């Protein structure tokens, strides 16, 4: 049997190698019009970015190695010009000599691949404008950058190759503008998940220009390339790389009269046979069947191409092998982040009118108590009737591809979201949590299917009728102060039972928290208390804020890479300050660096506030944190405290903020100030923690805080050891019955003879949340004024010697004086 394989790389080279393993006697000819038969197509941007240093590393197999190992007749620089199916003849040209000749075949495998799209745009053939598809393309771009000392590049297209090119060029120190005609990068992701990537890319200094494309190219007066955009703007640049997608190369198939499919692709059956039974086709040129929908499509990926080559070879060798379709599992490195997806996205489900529901989770990549845990975000789409998995997407720093691989496997094997709950996945603190993120997707999706919780999504918020609804934020007051959805009221989860009268039963209650968990707990409480219309924000405020921030982040620009800051409010856009600007003229005299890694909100902000107090106005403070929320929190904190955010960047999942301390703010006059006062009446551990978190959060923003401890709240201030003082019998009785110090406090609910307080302290420790004692110590260091009520001390028999150091003793006038200087007064 004589077999000719036209085209190498993933599909063709795999077919030839597999066929040899199945048939040692077959004559196999591999034709490749280029110089390279098997190369790392996906590694090309990394060679341009100097990540891959050596050219030879790009080549998976050389012609010589293929000949020696597989006994193949490998002919590089030999292009198939035409196929005669009736005569079983291929006409070929040897580009080294120009000689044209023919070869007969018994079976033929087409693996022509795809060609970069090149629209008919004026100036596209100017020097300095490239497409990237092959090894020679890569070498030309690399050489041009080195030869011309390129400083600016415009990348047209935000797909996989475009994003990888932008990243690698930026890592080489080149300014990059990424131009994308749609409203997001990476079309296989939905816009909500792509928003996390946009945020990260902007932090890395990329200039993202959405909803615009290239309308033409020219040379400016300085001889530089000028890109004319469809919006009317122009960009002056040194280099342009066109990455707007690829189209199947089906010229040979069309010339041979083979049946074509969508987009001019080669139509094949499940055995990868074309309309001619002796001609097979594989790779980027063929029309595939979508595994999820069963509909035809185009999904050019290296993994499926390799499998197609193997299956085509098996069928040629007489085996019955079927290609079952492509689900489109893909992964992409975006600077320090990873983005991965499998199956259908939301855009495709809407287009095909397939019923679906969705769920979001934001878990840590491994156990929170093990150092270095970083949050990731996952989205899953599923059939609300059957629970069938329709698609999934994930973004994060570590462990993203692992979770998508699990979901892709489950989807291919026909698993449902209920099956995800049961998966037993590898667990150890450095690698995951006992409830893996994949399990969490199963739990949340099944809760929706069972009706345990009703959900609403970030895009539903704008359409809420607030005359018939109530939006309730169940996060802590300190979290709420850093930002929430307009018109939301704040009732922390732990107070919701006590404040139930504030929630009318005749209105729809829409609940939100940071990531969705506390909102779910609140929804369950209300549902079981008779509230019939309760909805939880899926993905929480984290997702809502990221998407809204992304939508407002596009800003005008006056020249290449220099966005114009119009003071439009909160935008997470990294824009380096030019060296010549007045803001950098006077260099800070001192720099203090702080590490807030592993701390969760509000830990990094408290650490920041502590550091600010240690330096003088004009000095610089740098804070490194692993909590993704820190990136937006620090922006708000600086705006509200008068300090200047000089720089905000992320690398390896570490968010680093550089802040220049501002001048001390003048004290506000009495009655018109922004001080905070808290009356702590309760002696419950959970309420004391809440009060101290609020107080420290306010102090971190530069507010003066007074806490007035009265009655049972005095026990928070008692020393933990016995102090020898004179007391009456009644006073001794009080002292014996009351908890001695903060470590003896019980919970207001579920105390269980002290077991509950031990449990919550252990959870707080594992979650890197400061203990009550640490919060008190931090509060005193932050200048929080702690006042013990003299009258309550007299009634309860508590002596000044029993109180911890740093506590004042005062009366009701002290409390009222602090209250009059405050804009917020809390009774806990």
C-alpha positions in Angstrom: 0.0 0.0 0.0 1.3 3.5 -1.0 0.1 6.4 1.2 0.9 10.1 0.6 0.5 12.5 3.4 0.2 16.2 2.3 1.3 18.5 5.1 3.2 17.8 8.3 3.0 19.5 11.8 0.4 18.1 14.2 -2.0 16.2 12.0 0.1 15.0 9.1 3.2 14.0 11.0 1.1 12.1 13.5 -0.7 10.3 10.7 2.5 9.2 9.1 4.1 8.1 12.3 1.0 6.1 13.5 0.6 4.4 10.1 4.2 3.2 10.2 3.6 1.7 13.7 0.6 -0.2 12.2 2.1 -1.2 8.9 5.9 -1.7 8.5 5.6 -2.6 4.8 3.6 0.4 3.6 5.2 3.0 1.4 4.7 6.4 3.1 5.5 9.7 1.5 5.3 12.9 3.6 5.1 16.1 1.5 5.7 19.5 3.2 5.8 22.7 1.2 7.8 24.4 3.9 11.2 23.6 5.3 9.9 22.1 8.6 7.7 19.0 9.0 7.0 19.0 12.8 7.4 22.1 14.9 5.9 23.6 18.1 3.4 25.9 16.5 2.1 27.0 19.9 5.6 28.0 21.0 6.3 30.6 18.3 5.3 33.7 20.3 7.6 32.5 23.1 10.6 32.5 20.8 9.8 36.0 19.7 9.6 37.0 23.4 13.0 35.3 24.1 11.4 32.9 26.5 12.5 30.1 24.2 16.1 31.0 23.6 17.2 28.5 20.9 15.6 28.0 17.4 16.2 24.3 17.6 13.9 24.0 20.6 10.9 24.8 18.3 11.4 21.6 16.2 9.7 18.5 17.5 11.1 16.3 14.7 13.5 16.9 11.9 13.2 15.3 8.4 16.3 13.3 9.1 15.0 12.0 12.4 11.6 11.0 10.9 13.3 9.2 8.1 15.6 7.3 10.4 13.1 6.3 13.1 10.0 5.7 11.0 11.4 4.8 7.5 9.4 7.6 5.9 10.1 9.3 2.6 10.1 12.8 3.9 10.2 15.5 1.2 10.4 19.1 2.5 10.0 22.1 0.2 7.8 19.8 -2.0 4.4 21.3 -2.6 1.3 19.4 -3.8 -0.1 21.5 -6.6 -3.2 19.3 -7.5 -4.9 16.0 -6.9 -6.6 13.8 -9.5 -8.9 11.5 -7.5 -9.9 9.5 -10.4 -6.4 8.6 -11.4 -5.1 8.6 -7.8 -2.3 11.0 -8.8 -0.8 14.0 -7.0 1.1 16.7 -9.0 4.0 18.0 -7.0 6.6 20.8 -7.3 10.1 20.6 -5.8 10.8 24.3 -4.8 14.5 23.7 -4.6 14.8 22.9 -8.3 11.4 24.0 -9.7 10.9 20.5 -11.0 7.2 19.4 -11.3 6.5 15.7 -11.1 3.7 13.2 -10.1 3.1 10.5 -7.6 0.4 7.9 -7.5 -1.3 6.8 -4.3 -3.6 4.2 -2.8 -4.6 6.3 0.1 -4.1 10.0 0.6 -4.2 12.1 3.9 -4.7 15.9 3.6 -3.3 18.0 6.4 -2.9 21.4 4.7 -3.7 23.4 7.9 -5.0 26.9 7.8 -3.8 30.3 6.6 -3.8 33.6 8.5 -6.7 35.9 7.5 -5.5 38.9 5.5 -8.4 41.3 4.8 -8.2 43.7 1.8 -6.9 46.7 3.8 -4.9 49.5 2.4 -1.2 49.4 3.2 -1.2 45.8 4.5 1.9 44.9 2.4 4.0 47.7 3.9 7.3 46.7 5.5 7.0 46.1 9.2 3.5 44.5 9.0 3.5 40.7 9.8 1.3 37.7 10.3 2.4 34.9 12.6 1.6 31.3 11.6 4.8 29.5 10.6 8.5 29.2 11.7 9.7 31.5 8.9 7.1 34.1 10.1 8.6 33.8 13.6 12.2 34.2 12.5 11.3 37.3 10.3 9.5 39.0 13.2 12.3 38.2 15.7 15.0 39.5 13.3 13.0 42.7 12.5 12.6 43.6 16.2 16.4 43.1 16.8 17.4 45.0 13.7 15.1 48.0 14.0 15.3 48.5 17.8 11.5 48.3 18.0 9.9 50.3 20.9 6.2 50.2 20.0 4.1 47.4 18.6 0.4 47.2 17.6 -1.1 43.7 17.8 -4.3 43.4 15.8 -6.5 40.7 17.2 -7.1 39.5 20.8 -7.3 35.8 20.2 -4.8 33.2 21.6 -2.0 34.2 19.4 -2.6 37.9 19.7 -2.6 37.8 23.6 0.5 35.6 23.6 2.3 38.0 21.3 1.2 41.0 23.4 2.5 39.4 26.6 5.8 38.3 25.1 6.5 41.6 23.5 5.7 43.5 26.7 8.0 41.2 28.6 10.8 42.2 26.2 10.2 45.8 27.3 8.2 46.9 24.3 5.1 49.0 24.6 2.1 47.2 23.2 -1.3 48.3 22.0 -3.7 45.4 21.6 -6.5 46.2 19.1 -9.6 43.9 19.2 -12.8 44.4 17.2 -15.1 42.8 19.8 -15.4 43.8 23.5 -13.0 41.2 24.9 -9.9 39.1 24.4 -10.0 35.3 23.9 -13.4 34.5 22.2 -13.7 31.1 23.8 -14.2 32.8 27.2 -17.3 34.8 28.1 -16.9 38.6 28.7 -17.4 38.2 32.5 -14.4 35.8 32.8 -12.3 37.8 30.3 -12.8 40.8 32.5 -10.3 39.3 35.1 -7.8 38.9 32.2 -8.4 42.5 31.1 -7.7 43.8 34.6 -4.5 41.8 34.8 -3.3 42.9 31.3 -3.9 46.5 32.2 -2.0 46.1 35.4 0.9 44.7 33.3 0.9 47.9 31.2 -0.9 46.8 28.0 -3.0 49.4 26.2 -6.3 47.5 25.4 -8.4 49.0 22.6 -11.7 47.3 22.2 -14.6 47.7 19.7 -12.2 48.9 17.0 -10.2 47.4 14.2 -7.6 48.3 11.6 -9.0 50.4 8.7 -5.7 51.0 6.9 -1.9 51.4 7.2 0.4 54.2 6.0 3.8 55.9 6.8 3.8 59.1 8.8 6.1 62.0 8.1 8.8 60.3 10.3 8.7 57.2 8.3 7.0 55.2 11.1 4.0 53.0 10.5 0.7 54.6 11.2 -2.4 52.4 12.0 -5.7 54.0 11.1 -8.5 52.6 13.3 -12.2 52.2 12.5 -12.9 54.7 15.3 -10.9 57.3 13.5 -8.0 57.3 15.8 -4.4 56.7 14.6 -1.5 54.9 16.3 2.1 55.5 15.3 4.2 52.4 15.8 7.3 50.6 14.8 5.8 47.2 14.0 2.3 45.6 13.4 1.4 42.0 13.9 -1.8 40.8 12.4 -3.5 38.0 14.4 -7.2 38.2 13.5 -7.7 34.5 13.0 -7.2 31.8 10.4 -9.2 30.2 7.6 -9.0 26.6 6.4 -6.6 26.0 3.5 -8.9 23.9 1.3 -7.6 24.8 -2.1 -6.3 21.3 -2.9 -9.6 19.8 -1.8 -11.7 22.2 -3.7 -9.6 21.7 -6.9 -10.0 17.9 -6.5 -13.8 18.3 -6.3 -14.1 17.2 -2.7 -17.1 18.3 -0.7 -16.6 21.4 1.4 -18.2 22.3 4.7 -18.7 25.5 6.7 -16.2 28.3 6.1 -14.7 26.5 3.1 -13.4 23.7 5.4 -13.0 20.1 4.1 -16.0 18.0 5.0 -15.3 14.6 6.6 -17.2 11.8 8.2 -16.6 10.3 11.7 -13.8 8.1 10.2 -12.2 11.3 8.8 -12.9 10.3 5.2 -13.7 13.0 2.7 -16.3 12.6 0.0 -13.7 10.5 -1.8 -13.3 7.2 0.1 -9.5 7.0 -0.6 -8.8 10.5 0.7 -8.8 11.4 4.4 -8.3 14.9 6.0 -7.2 16.0 9.4 -6.2 19.2 11.3 -7.2 22.8 11.1 -8.6 22.5 7.5 -11.5 20.1 8.4 -15.0 20.6 9.6 -15.5 18.9 13.0 -18.5 17.9 15.0 -19.0 19.7 18.3 -19.1 17.2 21.1 -21.7 19.1 23.1 -24.2 20.1 20.4 -23.4 17.6 17.6 -23.4 20.5 15.2 -20.6 21.1 12.6 -17.9 23.6 13.5 -14.4 24.8 13.2 -12.1 24.4 16.3 -8.4 24.5 15.2 -6.5 23.0 18.1 -3.2 21.0 18.2 -4.6 18.3 20.5 -7.5 17.2 18.3 -5.3 17.5 15.2 -2.9 14.9 16.7 -5.7 12.6 17.6 -7.2 13.0 14.1 -3.9 12.0 12.5 -3.8 8.9 14.6 -7.4 7.9 13.8 -7.1 8.5 10.1 -4.0 6.2 10.1 -5.9 3.5 11.9 -8.7 3.5 9.4 -6.3 3.4 6.5 -4.6 0.4 8.2 -8.0 -1.4 8.3 -9.1 -0.7 11.8 -12.5 0.9 12.6 -11.6 4.0 14.6 -14.1 6.9 15.1 -13.4 10.6 15.9 -16.2 11.5 18.3 -15.9 15.3 18.1 -14.2 18.3 19.7 -15.2 20.0 22.9 -12.7 22.8 22.5 -10.6 22.4 25.7 -8.0 25.1 25.7 -5.6 26.9 28.1 -3.7 30.2 27.8 -1.0 31.9 29.8 -1.6 35.6 30.3 1.4 37.0 32.1 1.0 35.6 35.7 -2.5 34.3 35.1 -3.9 31.3 33.4 -7.2 31.1 31.5 -8.7 27.8 30.5 -12.1 26.6 29.1 -13.9 23.6 27.8 -17.2 23.0 26.1 -19.6 25.8 25.1 -19.6 29.3 26.4 -22.6 31.5 27.1 -22.5 33.3 23.8 -22.7 29.9 21.9 -25.6 28.7 24.1 -27.6 31.9 23.5 -26.9 31.7 19.8 -28.0 28.1 19.6 -30.9 28.7 21.9 -29.9 26.0 24.3 -31.5 26.3 27.8 -28.8 26.8 30.5 -28.1 28.1 34.0 -24.7 29.2 35.3 -22.8 29.3 38.6 -19.6 31.0 39.7 -17.2 30.2 42.5 -14.1 32.0 43.7 -12.1 29.5 45.8 -8.5 29.5 46.9 -6.2 27.3 44.8 -5.2 25.4 47.9 -6.0 25.3 51.6 -6.2 28.8 53.0 -4.1 28.0 56.1 -1.2 26.8 53.9 1.0 29.8 52.9 0.6 31.3 49.4 -3.1 30.5 48.7 -4.4 32.6 45.8 -8.0 33.0 44.7 -9.2 31.7 41.4 -12.5 32.2 39.6 -14.5 29.5 37.9 -17.7 29.5 35.9 -19.8 26.5 34.9 -22.7 26.3 32.5 -25.2 23.5 32.8 -28.6 22.2 31.8 -31.0 23.2 34.6 -33.2 20.2 33.9 -30.7 17.3 33.7 -27.6 18.8 35.3 -25.6 18.0 32.2 -22.3 20.0 32.0 -22.4 22.3 29.0 -19.1 24.2 29.5 -16.7 25.7 32.0 -14.2 28.5 32.3 -11.6 29.4 34.8 -9.0 32.1 35.5 -6.4 32.4 38.2 -2.7 32.0 38.9 -2.3 28.4 40.0 -4.2 25.2 39.5 -6.5 26.5 36.8 -5.7 24.0 34.1 -6.0 21.2 36.6 -9.7 22.1 37.4 -10.6 22.5 33.7 -9.0 19.2 32.8 -11.1 17.5 35.5 -14.2 19.3 34.1 -13.3 18.4 30.5 -12.9 14.8 31.5 -16.2 14.8 33.3 -18.0 16.4 30.4 -16.6 14.0 27.8 -17.7 11.0 30.0 -21.2 12.4 30.3 -21.1 13.4 33.9 -23.6 15.8 35.5 -23.2 18.5 38.1 -24.4 16.0 40.7 -21.5 13.8 39.8 -19.1 16.6 40.5 -20.2 16.7 44.1 -19.1 13.0 44.4 -15.7 13.3 42.8 -12.9 12.2 45.0 -10.0 14.4 44.0 -6.4 14.5 45.4 -6.1 16.7 48.5 -3.2 18.0 50.6 -3.0 21.5 51.9 -0.3 22.7 49.4 -2.4 21.5 46.4 -6.1 21.9 47.2 -8.8 22.0 49.8 -10.8 19.1 51.2 -13.7 20.5 49.1 -12.0 21.0 45.7 -13.1 23.9 43.5 -14.6 21.4 41.2 -16.7 19.9 44.1 -17.8 23.5 44.9 -19.1 24.0 41.4 -21.1 20.8 41.8 -22.5 21.9 45.1 -23.6 25.4 44.0 -25.0 24.1 40.7 -27.0 21.3 42.4 -28.3 23.8 45.0 -29.8 25.8 42.1 -31.3 22.7 40.5 -32.8 21.5 43.8 -34.3 24.9 44.5 -32.3 25.4 47.7 -31.4 28.9 46.4 -32.6 31.2 43.7 -29.9 33.2 42.0 -29.6 36.5 40.0 -26.5 37.6 38.1 -24.4 40.7 37.7 -26.2 41.7 34.4 -29.6 41.5 36.2 -28.7 44.3 38.6 -29.3 47.2 36.2 -32.9 45.9 35.6 -34.0 45.6 39.2 -37.1 47.6 40.2 -36.1 49.0 43.5 -39.6 50.0 44.3 -40.5 46.4 44.6 -37.2 45.0 45.7 -34.6 45.4 48.4 -30.9 44.9 47.8 -29.1 43.6 50.9 -25.3 43.4 51.3 -24.5 40.9 54.0 -20.7 41.6 54.2 -19.1 43.3 57.1 -19.5 47.1 57.5 -15.8 47.5 56.7 -16.2 45.6 53.4 -19.3 47.5 52.6 -17.5 50.8 53.2 -15.0 49.9 50.5 -17.7 49.7 47.9 -21.1 48.0 47.1 -23.9 48.1 44.6 -25.9 51.4 44.5 -29.0 51.4 46.8 -27.8 48.3 48.7 -28.3 48.4 52.5 -25.8 46.7 54.8 -27.0 44.0 57.2 -24.1 41.7 58.1 -24.8 38.0 57.9 -24.2 37.5 61.6 -26.8 40.2 62.4 -29.5 39.1 60.0 -31.6 37.2 62.5 -31.6 40.0 65.0 -32.5 42.6 62.3 -35.1 40.5 60.5 -37.7 43.2 61.1 -35.8 45.4 58.6 -36.6 43.1 55.8 -40.2 43.3 54.5 -41.8 40.0 53.4 -43.8 41.7 50.6 -40.7 42.7 48.6 -38.2 40.7 46.6 -35.0 40.4 48.6 -31.8 40.4 46.5 -28.7 39.4 48.6 -25.1 39.9 47.8 -21.8 39.2 49.5 -18.2 39.1 48.3 -18.2 35.7 46.5 -21.6 34.2 47.0 -21.2 32.0 50.1 -22.4 34.3 52.8 -25.2 35.4 50.5 -26.3 31.7 50.1 -26.3 31.3 53.9 -28.4 34.5 54.3 -30.8 33.3 51.6 -31.3 29.9 53.4 -32.0 31.7 56.6 -34.6 34.0 55.1 -36.2 31.2 53.0 -36.7 29.1 56.1 -38.2 32.1 58.0 -40.9 32.4 55.4 -39.5 34.8 52.8 -40.7 33.5 49.5 -38.7 35.7 47.0 -35.1 35.7 48.0 -32.3 35.7 45.4 -28.5 35.4 45.9 -26.0 37.2 43.6 -24.1 34.4 41.9 -20.4 35.2 41.9 -20.9 37.9 44.5 -19.7 41.5 44.5 -16.3 40.4 43.3 -17.6 39.3 39.9 -20.0 42.3 39.7 -17.3 44.8 40.5 -14.7 43.2 38.2 -17.1 43.3 35.2 -18.4 46.9 35.9 -14.9 48.1 36.4 -13.8 46.5 33.2 -16.6 48.1 31.3 -15.6 51.5 32.5 -11.8 51.0 32.1 -11.5 52.0 28.4 -10.1 55.5 28.4 -9.1 57.8 25.5 -5.4 58.3 24.6 -3.5 61.1 23.1 -0.5 59.1 21.7 0.8 55.6 21.7 0.6 53.9 25.0 -0.3 57.1 27.0 -3.9 57.0 28.2 -5.4 60.3 29.2 -6.5 60.3 32.8 -9.7 62.2 32.9 -10.4 61.6 36.6 -13.3 59.4 35.9 -13.1 57.6 39.2 -12.1 54.1 40.1 -10.3 52.4 37.2 -7.8 49.6 37.6 -5.6 50.8 34.7 -1.9 50.7 35.1 -0.5 53.8 33.5 3.2 54.6 34.4 3.9 58.2 35.2 6.3 59.7 32.7 9.8 60.4 34.2 9.4 64.1 33.3 6.2 64.7 35.1 6.1 66.9 38.2 4.8 64.0 40.3 8.1 62.3 40.0 10.4 65.3 40.1 10.9 65.1 43.9 12.0 61.6 44.7 10.7 60.1 48.0 13.5 60.2 50.7 12.5 56.9 52.2 10.8 53.7 51.1 9.2 51.2 53.5 8.3 47.7 52.2 5.6 45.6 53.9 4.5 42.0 53.2 0.8 41.3 53.6 0.9 37.9 51.8 -1.6 35.3 52.9 -3.8 37.9 54.7 -7.4 38.2 53.7 -9.6 41.3 53.8 -9.2 43.5 55.8 -5.7 42.4 56.7 -3.8 43.9 53.8 -5.5 47.3 54.3 -4.8 47.3 58.0 -1.1 46.4 57.3 -1.0 49.3 54.8 -2.4 51.8 57.4 0.1 50.6 60.0 2.9 51.2 57.5 1.7 54.7 56.5 1.9 55.8 60.1 5.6 54.8 60.2 6.7 57.1 57.4 6.6 60.9 56.7 4.6 62.7 54.0 6.4 62.3 50.7 7.9 58.9 51.6 7.0 55.8 49.7 5.3 52.6 51.1 5.2 49.4 49.1 2.7 46.6 50.1 2.7 43.1 48.6 -0.5 41.1 49.0 -1.9 37.9 47.6 -5.6 38.8 48.1 -6.9 39.8 44.7 -9.4 42.2 46.3 -6.5 44.3 47.5 -6.0 45.6 44.0 -9.3 47.4 44.1 -9.4 48.1 47.8 -6.1 50.0 47.8 -7.5 52.3 45.1 -10.5 53.2 47.2 -8.4 53.5 50.4 -6.0 56.0 48.8 -8.8 58.0 47.4 -10.4 58.3 50.8 -7.3 58.9 52.8 -5.5 61.5 50.6 -2.5 59.4 49.8 -1.3 58.9 46.2 -1.3 55.5 44.6 1.9 55.7 42.6 1.9 52.2 41.0 -0.1 49.0 41.1 1.2 45.9 39.6 0.9 42.1 39.8 3.5 39.3 39.2 3.2 35.7 40.1 -0.1 36.3 41.9 1.5 39.0 44.2 -0.3 42.4 44.0 2.2 45.2 44.8 1.0 48.7 45.5 3.3 51.7 45.8 1.9 54.6 47.8 3.3 58.1 48.4 2.1 59.4 51.7 0.2 62.6 51.6 0.1 65.5 54.0 -1.6 65.0 57.3 -5.3 65.9 57.1 -6.5 68.7 59.3 -8.9 67.7 62.1 -12.6 68.4 61.3 -14.5 70.8 63.5 -16.8 69.3 66.2 -20.2 68.4 64.8 -19.0 68.2 61.3 -16.3 65.6 61.5 -15.9 62.1 60.2 -14.9 60.4 63.4 -16.4 57.1 64.4 -17.8 56.1 67.8 -18.9 52.7 69.0 -20.7 51.7 72.2 -19.8 48.1 72.9 -22.5 46.8 75.3 -22.2 43.1 74.4 -19.7 40.7 75.9 -20.1 38.2 73.1 -17.0 37.2 71.2 -18.5 37.5 67.7 -19.9 40.9 68.4 -16.7 42.1 69.9 -14.8 40.9 66.9 -17.2 42.7 64.5 -16.8 46.0 66.5 -13.0 45.8 66.5 -12.9 45.0 62.7 -15.1 48.1 62.0 -13.0 50.2 64.3 -9.6 49.1 62.8 -11.0 49.6 59.3 -12.0 53.1 60.1 -8.7 53.9 61.8 -6.9 52.6 58.7 -8.6 55.2 56.7 -7.3 57.9 59.0 -10.5 58.3 61.1 -10.5 59.0 64.8 -12.3 56.1 66.6 -13.6 55.9 70.1 -15.0 52.7 71.6 -17.0 53.1 74.8 -17.1 49.8 76.7 -20.1 49.4 79.0 -21.7 46.7 81.1 -20.9 43.2 79.6 -18.6 44.8 77.1 -16.2 45.6 79.9 -15.2 41.9 80.0 -13.4 42.4 76.7 -10.9 44.8 78.5 -10.3 42.6 81.6 -6.9 41.1 82.1 -6.8 37.3 81.7 -5.1 36.7 85.0 -6.4 37.3 88.5 -5.5 40.6 90.0 -5.4 41.0 93.8 -7.8 43.8 94.7 -10.3 44.5 97.5 -13.9 43.7 96.6 -17.2 43.2 98.4 -18.9 39.9 98.4 -21.3 40.9 95.6 -18.4 42.3 93.6 -16.5 39.0 94.0 -19.6 37.1 92.9 -19.9 39.2 89.7 -16.2 38.7 89.0 -16.5 34.9 89.5 -19.5 34.6 87.1 -18.2 36.9 84.4 -15.5 35.9 81.8 -12.1 37.1 82.7 -10.7 38.7 79.5 -11.4 38.4 75.8 -10.1 34.8 75.6 -13.0 33.6 77.8 -15.8 35.2 75.8 -18.5 33.0 74.4 -20.5 33.3 71.1 -23.9 35.0 71.0 -25.2 31.9 69.1 -24.1 28.3 68.9 -21.7 28.7 71.9 -22.1 25.1 73.0 -20.5 25.5 76.4 -17.5 27.3 74.8 -16.9 24.8 72.0 -18.3 27.3 69.5 -15.9 30.0 70.4 -13.0 27.6 70.1 -14.2 26.5 66.7 -14.5 30.1 65.4 -11.1 31.0 66.7 -9.6 28.0 64.9 -11.4 28.9 61.6 -10.2 32.5 61.9 -6.6 31.2 62.4 -6.8 29.0 59.3 -8.3 31.8 57.3 -5.5 34.3 58.4 -8.1 36.5 60.1 -6.8 38.4 63.0 -7.9 37.2 66.5 -9.8 39.5 68.8 -6.7 40.0 70.9 -4.7 40.9 67.8 -7.4 43.3 66.7 -7.4 45.0 70.2 -3.6 45.3 70.1 -3.7 46.6 66.5 -6.5 49.1 67.5 -4.4 50.5 70.3 -1.4 50.8 68.0 -3.7 52.5 65.4 -4.7 55.2 68.0 -8.2 53.9 68.7 -9.4 55.4 71.9 -10.8 52.7 74.3 -12.9 54.0 77.1 -14.3 52.0 80.0 -17.6 53.2 81.5 -17.0 54.3 85.1 -20.6 53.7 86.2 -20.6 50.2 84.7 -17.4 49.4 86.4 -18.8 50.5 89.8 -22.0 48.5 89.3 -20.2 45.3 88.2 -17.3 45.6 90.7 -14.5 45.9 88.1 -11.5 47.8 89.4 -9.1 49.9 87.2 -6.3 47.5 88.1 -8.1 44.7 86.3 -8.2 46.4 82.9 -5.5 46.0 80.3 -3.0 48.8 79.7 -4.0 51.6 77.4 -7.6 51.9 78.5 -9.1 55.2 79.6 -11.9 55.5 82.2 -14.7 57.9 81.4 -18.4 58.6 81.7 -21.4 59.4 79.6 -20.0 62.8 78.7 -16.9 61.3 77.2 -19.1 59.0 75.1 -21.4 61.9 74.0 -18.5 64.1 73.2 -17.0 61.5 70.9 -20.4 60.9 69.3 -20.9 64.6 68.5 -17.6 64.6 66.6 -18.6 61.5 64.6 -20.6 60.9 61.5 -21.2 57.3 62.5 -22.3 56.0 65.9 -22.8 52.3 66.4 -24.3 50.4 69.3 -23.1 46.8 69.5 
